């Protein structure tokens, strides 16, 4: 079965990934010394120092890889896929918003605790009612839902998640200097 067929057969899914004819991605990096080689995901620091200064791209958007996280709502725990994205992620991708809107560049810069969730997460956390303006907890902090998007198939590597948070709202700032680990551009 082809990936195209898997994607087409996924319930309520569509492909919000960027147009591959006009975008490129940085998904891995390689470090090498005289007697060693190491490769893996780039870190945010690598993207900032080596990719963002390039003159050719019109824009560079850093995105964390989706990871498993526990989200709480009204004292109930939900294990979901979460990822941090810079605000321009929403301009680059083709998500269909069912409710609300993406968080803004100002939300990202100001480290506002806001979130976008997918339709399945809305149903699990809040039922069939509206989610915008509702709250969820993640890593001991309270986030306000600002948007709900159509569900995305897990094979959409660069866009799939259940919850998207602003990169600027990360609890720890050490990621900004990491050369390796956990991000793509």
GIGIMO-V421798 format. One record per helix or strand of 3 or more residues. SS is the DSSP state (H for helix, E for strand). FROM is the first residue (numbers start at 1). TO is the last residue. If there is no record, write none. Layout:
# GIGIMO-V421798
((SS	FROM	TO) (SS	FROM	TO))
This chain:
# GIGIMO-V421798
((H	3	9) (E	29	32) (E	37	40) (H	44	51) (E	67	73) (E	76	85) (H	89	92) (E	97	100) (H	105	109) (E	114	118) (H	119	126) (E	135	138) (E	141	149) (E	163	166) (H	167	169) (H	174	177))
